Structure formats: C-alpha cells, structure tokens
Amino acid sequence: MTIGELSLALVVLLLTPGPTNTLMLIAGAERGWRRALVLIPVEVAAYLAVIVPLAAMAEELAGRMGMLRPVVAGIAALWVLYLAWSMWRVDVITGQREGVTARRLALTTVLNPKGVIMGLVLLPAAGATLAGFAVLVVIICVVAGFWAALGRSIPGAVTGAAIPALWRRVAAVWLAGLSIMIVAGGLGA
C-alpha cells in the first residue's frame, strides 16, 4: 500500500462517525472549536498508544486476533454504552450533564475499534514507516478538528454551555447504536 492509498484509507476510516468523533462533536458544541482543539493531542496520544504496539506486533498477533476480537469488542461496546447512558442522563443534584473530558476521550479512543484496524491492517500494509505514522497523526488532527467544528455549528451550541438536551440525546442514541454494531462486528467476524 502506498502512502497515498494509506492516506485515503485513513481519511475514510477516521471520518466515519464513531465514539471518538461523537465526543469531539460534543466537545465542539460545548466548548467551541478553539477550546475543543486542546483535546486533539489527547486523541492522537490515545490512538498511538494502541496503534504503535499493534503495528509492531501485527504479524505475531494476526493468528490470535480471532480469539481476542469478541473480548475487545465486548469491552469497547460496554464503554460506548456507558458513554451513551451518561450522555442521556441528567445529574439530579446540579441539573448539568457530564461534559467531554480528556480522560473520557482518551479511554474512548483507546477502546475504539478503528485503532485496531489501523494498527493491524492499514499501517502494516503500508510498511509501518515513519512517513505512514506522520500521515496518520496529521489525518487524526485534521479529522478531529473537523468534528469539533461540526459540533460548534450545531444549532443551539454555545461556547461554555451544555448543548441542548435534544442534541445530547441524539448523540446518546447514536452511541448506543454503535455499541450494538461493535458487539455484532466482534461476534460476527
């Protein structure tokens, strides 16, 4: 796979709506675009924490991935379902919903199945070179910025305020659906 082919595959994969992108969207709506950008290094570090070791051990792990897939899918699905639930609920005492934190984004990104695809399939197919990792980092940054900007453009989004309940609930339903798809993908493959 050439760098151009890797770039296209990464853009398509990373632009696909998923749990990390949903959190960046919500962060953009809650914080505004500029303040959400501080989360991008967290996303990059979390993806690299998964992708670098997987790419380094891709050949060795290829044979074992069949056994691990349901376990990884189950853990990721439970986390995404928890995120959906926490986005849906209202804190009874303060009336505020939990916002997107660096910790939540990091854990969500580490558990994101996209990291496994990039670490075991895409980067090894491109040779797992320094250029491939540089392209990965740039694309993660651009896509995360895009999702934060998209969140800022949500009607009713106000910097520093919780986004309207309707949008939060739409995101919660989307995450719950993703959780089901993650389990189905993990068990079906």
C-alpha positions in Angstrom: 0.0 0.0 0.0 1.4 3.4 -1.0 1.3 6.5 1.2 -1.5 7.9 -1.0 -3.5 4.7 -0.6 -2.9 4.7 3.2 -3.9 8.4 3.4 -7.2 7.7 1.6 -7.9 4.7 3.7 -7.2 6.6 6.9 -9.4 9.6 5.9 -12.3 7.3 5.1 -11.9 5.3 8.3 -11.4 8.3 10.6 -14.2 10.4 9.1 -16.7 7.6 9.7 -18.9 8.6 12.7 -17.8 6.7 15.8 -17.4 7.1 19.5 -14.3 9.3 19.4 -15.8 11.5 16.7 -19.0 11.8 18.6 -17.1 13.1 21.7 -15.2 15.6 19.5 -18.5 16.8 18.1 -20.0 17.2 21.6 -16.8 18.9 22.8 -17.0 21.4 19.9 -20.6 22.1 20.8 -19.9 22.5 24.5 -16.5 24.3 24.3 -16.4 25.9 20.9 -14.0 25.0 18.2 -10.8 26.6 19.6 -11.2 25.2 23.1 -12.1 21.7 21.7 -8.8 21.7 19.8 -6.9 21.1 23.1 -8.3 17.6 23.1 -6.6 16.7 19.8 -3.3 15.8 21.4 -5.2 13.5 23.8 -6.8 11.8 20.8 -3.5 11.4 18.9 -1.7 10.0 22.0 -4.5 7.5 22.7 -4.6 6.3 19.1 -0.8 6.0 19.0 -0.8 4.1 22.3 -2.9 1.4 20.6 -1.6 1.6 17.0 2.1 1.6 17.6 2.3 -1.6 19.6 -0.2 -3.3 17.3 1.7 -2.3 14.2 4.9 -3.6 15.7 3.4 -6.9 16.6 1.0 -7.2 13.6 2.4 -10.5 12.2 2.5 -12.2 15.6 -1.0 -11.0 16.6 -2.6 -11.9 13.3 -3.2 -15.5 14.3 -4.5 -14.7 17.7 -6.9 -11.9 16.7 -9.7 -14.3 16.1 -9.8 -15.2 19.8 -9.3 -11.7 21.1 -11.9 -10.0 18.8 -15.0 -10.8 20.9 -13.3 -9.8 24.1 -12.1 -6.5 22.7 -15.4 -5.8 21.1 -17.3 -6.6 24.3 -15.1 -4.2 26.4 -15.4 -1.4 23.8 -19.1 -1.9 23.4 -19.7 -1.7 27.2 -17.7 1.6 27.4 -19.6 3.1 24.4 -22.9 2.1 26.0 -21.8 3.7 29.3 -21.0 6.9 27.3 -24.4 6.8 25.7 -26.1 6.4 29.1 -24.1 9.2 30.7 -24.9 11.5 27.8 -28.6 10.7 28.2 -28.9 11.2 31.9 -29.1 14.4 33.9 -27.3 14.9 37.2 -30.1 15.1 39.7 -28.4 17.5 42.0 -26.9 20.1 39.7 -29.1 19.6 36.6 -25.9 19.5 34.5 -24.8 16.8 32.1 -21.3 15.4 32.2 -19.1 17.1 29.6 -16.4 15.7 27.4 -13.2 15.3 29.4 -9.7 14.4 28.2 -9.9 11.2 30.3 -13.1 10.1 28.6 -11.8 11.0 25.2 -8.6 9.0 25.8 -10.3 5.9 27.1 -12.9 6.0 24.3 -10.1 6.4 21.7 -8.1 3.5 23.2 -11.1 1.3 23.0 -12.1 2.5 19.6 -12.0 -0.5 17.1 -10.6 1.9 14.5 -7.3 1.8 16.3 -7.1 -2.0 15.9 -7.9 -1.7 12.2 -5.2 0.9 11.7 -2.6 -0.9 13.8 -3.1 -4.4 12.5 -4.2 -3.8 8.9 -3.6 -0.3 7.4 -0.2 0.7 8.8 1.4 -2.8 8.4 0.1 -2.9 4.8 1.9 0.4 4.2 5.1 -0.9 5.8 4.5 0.9 9.2 7.1 3.5 8.3 7.8 6.9 9.9 6.1 8.5 6.9 3.0 6.4 7.5 2.8 7.4 11.1 3.3 11.0 10.3 0.4 10.8 7.8 -1.7 9.2 10.5 -1.0 11.9 13.0 -1.8 14.7 10.5 -5.1 13.0 9.4 -6.1 12.4 13.1 -5.6 16.1 13.8 -7.5 17.3 10.7 -10.4 14.9 11.2 -10.7 15.7 15.0 -10.7 19.5 14.1 -13.4 18.8 11.5 -15.6 17.0 14.0 -15.1 19.8 16.6 -16.0 22.4 14.0 -19.1 20.5 13.1 -20.1 20.3 16.7 -19.7 24.1 17.0 -22.1 24.5 14.1 -24.9 22.6 15.8 -27.9 24.8 16.3 -28.1 25.9 19.9 -24.4 25.2 20.6 -23.0 27.9 22.9 -19.4 28.0 24.0 -19.1 27.1 27.7 -22.7 25.8 27.9 -24.1 22.4 27.8 -25.6 21.6 24.4 -29.3 21.3 24.1 -30.8 18.1 25.5 -32.1 17.1 22.1 -28.6 17.0 20.5 -27.2 15.2 23.5 -29.9 12.6 23.3 -29.3 12.2 19.5 -25.6 11.6 20.3 -26.6 9.1 23.1 -28.8 7.1 20.7 -26.1 7.1 18.1 -23.5 5.8 20.6 -25.9 3.1 21.8 -26.4 2.0 18.2 -22.6 2.0 17.8 -22.3 -0.2 20.8 -24.6 -2.7 19.2 -22.7 -2.6 16.0 -19.4 -3.1 17.8 -20.7 -6.2 19.5 -22.1 -7.5 16.3 -18.9 -6.9 14.5 -16.8 -8.6 17.2 -19.0 -11.7 17.4 -19.7 -11.9 13.7 -16.1 -11.9 12.5 
